Amino acid sequence: MKEWWNKKKEKMRKSKKHNDQYSFGDFLIDVLIWIPELVLLPFRIIFWLLRGLGRLIENIFDVV
């Protein structure tokens, strides 16, 4: 039983050492996460600019 356990531990150690590679599945997950972000980013930037411009105009008329 002890030999079997030692072999199993050794196999697990080897598999953990070689498991640090970037796989195709990792790439697909990254792409699926980043595509919506890249699509929505220009709309967010436009929204932030318009909101900032609106607040600036509001502050100008508020002072006068």
PyMOL commands that set and color helices and strands:
alter all, ss='L'
color gray80, all
select helices_A, chain A and resi 2-20+24-63
alter helices_A, ss='H'
color red, helices_A
deselect
rebuild
show_as cartoon
